[in-house]
Amino acid sequence: MKRRKLGGSPPFKRRFGYRIGEVASDKAAAVIRFEVEELDNVHILREAAKALNCPATLDAVLRAVEARWGPKAKAIWLGDNRKWIEERYGPGRAEKVFVPENAVVLSDLGDDGKLYVYSGEEKWE
């Protein structure tokens, strides 16, 4: 199986997760906005506010993300447990995906995955 990572330096302990399907990331602002406004996952605001040391509002979190990682900030959901991800989100084999060192977990849903945000300047290898 081919290992994929986001460019730059090698990952450190647990800086990876699993994902089924195309390994791609989206603009962090769009992902966060969709999770909150469309899916009503407001818990992300509380978790992100703790990670970013900002108020738990959508506007404050989006401003903090841009201030920390810039306007090209990206986000990707990755699961910790390959077997769980394959059972829950299959069909298919979950691939191991590495995230860059500047990534921060903004939301942790346990077995369902973590939302990583990073600068977006990295390139997929």
N, C-alpha and C positions, 0 to 999 in steps of 0.2 A: 504494500500500500504506500502510495506517495504521501509524504508528509508535507503539509503546507504551513507556512508561517508568514506573518507580516514582517516586512523588511527590517533592516537595522540589526541591532545586536541580538544575540541569542536570548531566548526566553529564560526566565528564572522560575523557581518552584511554583507550580500550579498556574502558570500563565498560559494555559491552554484549556480548550474545552472541545466539545464534539458538536457536530452539526450534520444534518442530512441535507442532501441537495447541493445546489450551487453555493460555494463559499464566497459570500459577498457581504459587504457592509454598506450601510446607507448613511446619509447625513444624520448626525446625532440629533439635531433640532427636529427633523422630520420624524424620526423614530420616537423621540420623547413626546412630541406633540400628539402623534397618532395614539400612543399608548394611553395618554391621559384623556384626550378629547374624544377619541373614537371608541376605545375599549374601556374607558372609565377606570383605568388602573392608577388611581391617584396615590396608591402606596409608593409608587416610584418617586413622587415628589418628596415624600418624607425621607426615603432612603437616600435620594440624590442630595437633598439638603444637608444631611449629615456628612456625606462624603465630600461635599463641596463647601461646607461651612457657609451656607446662605439660607435665606428664608425658603420655606416649603411652598412656593408658588411657582406656577409654570414659567412666568416671565423671569423670575429670579434665577431659577435653575437654568434656563436657556442662556441668560446673560453670563452666569458663572461658567457654563460649558464653553461659550465663545471666548470668555476672558482667559480661561486656562489653556484651551487647545486651539483657539482660533476659529475662523469661519468655516474651515474645511473639516472640522471635527466629525469623526465617524462613530458609528455605533454598530455593535453586532451582539446578537443573543447566542450564547454557547452553553451547552449543558455539561455537567461534570461527569456524568455516568453514561458511558457509551451504550450499554445495554438498555438503560432506561430511555434514552433518546431514541434508540431504534424501535423499541416497543411503543413508545408514545407518539412519535412523529414519523415513523416509517411509512412506506416500505423503503428499504435501502440500508446500506451500511453507513453508519456515522463516521465521518472523517475527523481526525484530530486536527485542530486549528490552533496555531499559536498566535498570541496577541503581543503587541509591542510593550516594551517596558513602561512606556508612558500611559498605558491603559489603566483605567480605574473602574472598579465595579460600582455602577450607580444603583443597581437593583439586584438582589439575590433572591431567587424564587426556589432555592433548594434544588431538588432533583430536576425541576423544570428549566433551570438555567439561570445564567447571570447576564445582565446587560453591561457590556464593556463599552467604554467610550475612550477614544484616543485621538491623536492629532489629525489623522487623515492624510498626512504627508507620506506615509509608508506605502510601499508598493507590494502587491502580492507576488510571492516568488513561485 
